[in-house]
Amino acid sequence: MQKKPWPLDTRTVSNLIVVLVGILFYFLLYRFGEVREKISMVAGVLSPFIVGFAIAYLLNTPTTFFEEKVYGSQKHSRALAIVTVYLLAAAVLAILLNLILPQVWSSAVELVNNMSTYMRGLDAFVQALINRFNLEGEGINEMLTAYQDIVQSLTDLAIDKVRTSLPQIWNLGVALGSGVVSALTAFIASIYMLSGKNRLVPQLKKLIYAAVPKKKAAWFLEVCGQANRIFVGFINGKLIDSAIIGVLCFILNLILRIPYNILIAVIIGVTNVIPFFGPIIGAVPCIMILIIVDPWAALRFAVLVLALQQFDGNILGPKILGDSTGLSAIWVLVSIVVCGGLFGFPGMLLGVPTFAVLYALVREWVNHRLQAKGIDGDGKPLLPYAKAEEDTDPQA
């Protein structure tokens, strides 16, 4: 029995898919707020598993190192590697919390308690400058008053927030209990993901090869491998880079006698994980604090941040990250601004490697199309293509 021909040819199906993708894209843009809200709701429900995947992804590289290099000859090398990595991570986290967290907390409490004293000192400093250099005081006094009002309002807001939160002990306890449950779920999920990696990855490959044609499945897995290399290289390198910058900032703060050195170093180190804008984002609140406490220290810190940014951008960052993304400065800027505007802090952090993967795919597609047409980026014929035309020309 002869089969009935398919009523739609390949070209029609492709055009139909393009139209459907266009309609879906328009719907997502038109209803972006609602779509974003639904995604946030789903992400909130799945947050323990997302956090667990992030932990497993970050610890996968050291786990693989211990499994292959240290416990390679052992029978349960994967389990030993996972236990070792988690113990090391817990020890490092405990040391950092014991060394840094109490001092950061005490610095923040001291800053809030002494805010009125710092304000009076700042006022006296500005008045001394006005008297010494015979400056017109109205505009400067107005600016100083406005700045003091802003800082005082922020301080009062923080204090009021703490006071109003104190009676809500029950809600705080529920939130802490929920947070502990989520943290334990994420921790257990990360262990299962790391331990089951050798079974989970082959199962996913098998599923992809079963559902997709072999050539497209191989291409998709190659893209996933490339994306994994970019993300691992960028995230691990950026974490190491930010830790070095934080420690270096703390040492230089001690040398330059900048107040609240640990608090400022932690802010600079944490915000440095954001490419390009990280040092600026971290420096602004630090300078605002130092202007109140010690204006000359604020000036020294501003010079220090500029020096650290140049050192990180020109020496340390390229040494650690290398060319892990393959993006120029303008595309890094575009990815941070766009992804940060759409997804906030996670977008600013992960926007660069995500855009790097998309950039690599577009570049591969462009090169493939140019090669198929036999031309280069300037529209000129490629040499082998041109030579083949000369060989087949009947008038040659």
Residue pairs with C-beta under 8 A, 6 or more apart in sequence:
8 16
28 35
43 50
47 182
47 186
48 182
48 183
48 185
48 186
48 189
49 185
49 186
49 189
51 182
51 183
51 186
51 189
51 190
52 185
52 186
52 187
52 188
52 189
52 190
52 192
52 193
53 189
53 190
53 193
55 186
55 187
55 190
56 189
56 190
56 191
56 193
56 194
56 197
57 231
57 232
57 235
58 235
58 236
58 239
59 85
59 86
59 89
59 190
59 194
60 194
60 197
60 232
61 232
61 236
62 85
62 88
63 78
63 81
63 82
63 85
63 194
64 81
65 81
66 80
66 81
66 84
66 85
67 77
67 78
67 80
67 81
68 77
70 81
70 84
71 77
71 80
71 81
71 84
74 80
78 195
78 198
79 195
82 191
82 194
82 195
86 191
100 262
100 266
103 262
103 263
104 262
104 263
104 266
107 260
107 262
107 263
108 263
111 260
111 263
111 289
111 293
112 155
112 158
112 159
115 151
115 152
115 155
115 292
118 292
118 293
119 148
119 151
119 152
119 292
122 144
122 148
122 291
122 292
122 295
123 144
123 148
125 295
126 140
126 141
126 144
127 137
129 135
130 137
130 140
130 141
147 291
151 288
151 292
165 172
193 200
205 221
208 217
208 220
208 221
209 217
211 217
212 220
223 357
223 361
226 357
226 360
227 353
227 357
230 324
230 325
230 353
230 356
230 357
230 360
231 350
231 353
233 321
233 322
233 324
234 321
234 324
234 325
234 352
234 353
234 356
235 353
237 320
237 321
237 322
237 324
238 273
238 275
238 321
239 273
240 320
241 272
241 312
241 316
241 317
241 320
241 321
242 269
242 270
242 272
242 273
242 278
243 269
244 316
244 320
245 268
245 269
245 272
245 308
245 312
245 316
246 265
246 266
246 268
246 269
246 270
246 272
247 265
247 269
248 308
249 264
249 265
249 268
249 269
249 304
249 308
250 261
250 262
250 265
252 304
252 308
253 261
253 264
253 265
253 301
253 304
254 261
256 297
256 300
256 301
256 304
257 297
258 264
258 290
258 294
258 297
258 300
258 301
258 304
259 290
259 293
259 294
259 297
260 289
260 290
260 293
264 286
264 289
264 290
264 301
267 282
267 285
267 286
268 279
268 282
268 283
268 286
268 305
268 308
270 282
271 278
271 279
271 281
271 282
272 278
272 279
272 282
272 312
273 349
274 281
274 336
274 345
274 348
274 349
275 332
275 336
275 348
275 352
276 329
276 332
276 333
276 336
277 336
277 348
279 305
279 308
279 309
279 312
280 309
282 305
283 301
283 302
283 305
286 301
286 305
287 298
287 301
287 302
287 305
290 297
290 298
290 301
291 298
324 353
324 356
325 332
325 352
325 353
325 356
326 356
326 359
326 360
327 335
327 352
327 355
327 356
327 359
331 355
331 359
332 352
332 355
334 355
335 351
335 352
335 354
335 355
335 356
336 348
336 351
336 352
338 347
338 351
339 347
339 348
339 350
339 351
339 354
339 355
340 347
340 348
340 351
341 347
343 351
370 376
370 377
371 382
374 381
374 382
374 385
374 386
375 381
375 382
375 385
376 382
381 389
390 396
